[in-house]
């Protein structure tokens, strides 16, 4: 069948202005995917944003391609604007994905997903 990314994953991302950590839940049905990213983004030791991001996507040519469908972001408990992400991932092993993310402001990040067993 090829890759199967259904499950729970630990998410770590480094980007130009800080880093993010959290969890991802993905469900794969054939080559279609949907899921949720739930993480804390720490920006330059200045502030933190709690982000919940729903995604959908597909597996194509050995890559996982995801785009945001809904985002809720909060800073100090107040909802704030947050630019949705696009994700491109590569399967390194059955338990590890690596990839990059970018948003409409061309902020790019590099991240890993490690399967939580």
C-alpha positions as CSV (number, residue, x, y, z in Angstrom):
1,X,0.0,0.0,0.0
2,X,2.9,2.4,0.5
3,X,3.0,5.0,3.2
4,X,0.3,5.1,6.0
5,X,0.5,8.2,8.1
6,X,-2.7,7.7,10.2
7,X,-1.9,8.3,13.8
8,X,-0.6,10.7,16.4
9,X,2.7,12.5,15.8
10,X,5.0,14.8,17.9
11,X,5.6,18.0,16.0
12,X,8.7,20.2,16.2
13,X,9.4,23.1,13.9
14,X,12.1,25.7,13.6
15,X,11.5,28.9,11.7
16,X,13.1,32.3,11.2
17,X,11.6,33.9,14.2
18,X,11.3,31.0,16.7
19,X,10.0,27.5,17.1
20,X,6.8,25.4,17.6
21,X,6.1,22.2,19.4
22,X,3.0,20.1,19.8
23,X,1.0,17.2,18.5
24,X,-0.5,16.3,15.2
25,X,-3.3,13.8,14.5
26,X,-3.7,12.5,10.9
27,X,-6.2,10.2,9.3
28,X,-5.4,8.7,5.9
29,X,-8.1,7.2,3.6
30,X,-6.3,5.9,0.5
31,X,-4.4,8.9,-0.8
32,X,-6.5,11.6,1.0
33,X,-5.6,13.0,4.4
34,X,-7.2,15.2,7.1
35,X,-6.1,16.0,10.6
36,X,-5.3,18.6,13.2
37,X,-2.1,20.4,14.4
38,X,-2.2,21.5,18.0
39,X,0.9,23.4,19.0
40,X,2.5,26.3,20.9
41,X,4.5,28.7,18.8
42,X,7.3,30.6,20.6
43,X,8.4,33.7,18.8
44,X,11.9,35.1,19.6
45,X,11.4,34.6,23.3
46,X,8.9,37.5,23.0
47,X,5.5,35.8,23.1
48,X,3.7,32.5,22.7
49,X,0.7,31.6,20.5
50,X,-1.4,28.5,21.1
51,X,-2.5,27.3,17.7
52,X,-5.1,24.7,16.6
53,X,-5.0,24.2,12.9
54,X,-7.2,21.8,10.8
55,X,-5.7,20.5,7.6
56,X,-6.6,18.4,4.6
57,X,-4.5,17.1,1.8
58,X,-3.2,14.2,-0.2
59,X,-0.3,11.9,-0.8
60,X,1.3,12.4,-4.2
61,X,4.5,11.1,-5.7
62,X,5.8,10.0,-2.3
63,X,5.1,13.3,-0.6
64,X,2.4,14.4,1.9
65,X,0.9,17.7,0.9
66,X,-1.4,19.5,3.5
67,X,-3.1,22.8,3.6
68,X,-4.8,24.6,6.4
69,X,-8.6,24.7,6.3
70,X,-9.3,26.3,9.7
71,X,-7.1,28.1,12.3
72,X,-7.8,29.2,15.8
73,X,-4.8,31.0,17.5
74,X,-4.7,32.5,21.0
75,X,-2.2,34.7,22.7
76,X,-2.6,35.2,26.5
77,X,-6.1,33.6,26.1
78,X,-7.3,36.1,23.4
79,X,-7.9,35.1,19.9
80,X,-5.4,36.6,17.4
81,X,-5.0,36.6,13.7
82,X,-2.8,33.8,12.4
83,X,-1.7,33.2,8.8
84,X,-2.6,29.6,7.7
85,X,0.2,27.2,6.7
86,X,0.9,24.9,3.8
87,X,2.9,21.8,4.6
88,X,5.0,19.5,2.4
89,X,6.4,16.3,4.1
90,X,8.5,13.4,3.2
91,X,8.4,10.0,4.8
92,X,11.9,9.1,6.2
93,X,10.7,6.0,8.0
94,X,7.4,4.5,9.1
95,X,7.7,6.6,12.3
96,X,9.3,9.9,11.0
97,X,8.3,12.6,8.6
98,X,10.4,15.6,7.7
99,X,9.2,18.7,5.9
100,X,8.7,22.4,5.4
101,X,5.9,24.8,5.9
102,X,5.3,28.2,4.6
103,X,2.6,30.9,4.9
104,X,1.3,33.8,2.8
105,X,4.0,36.1,4.3
106,X,6.7,33.6,2.9
107,X,7.8,32.7,6.5
108,X,9.3,29.2,6.0
109,X,9.9,26.6,8.6
110,X,11.5,23.2,8.8
111,X,9.9,20.5,10.9
112,X,9.8,16.9,12.0
113,X,6.9,14.6,12.9
114,X,7.7,11.5,15.0
115,X,5.0,9.0,15.5
116,X,3.8,8.6,19.1
117,X,3.2,4.9,19.8
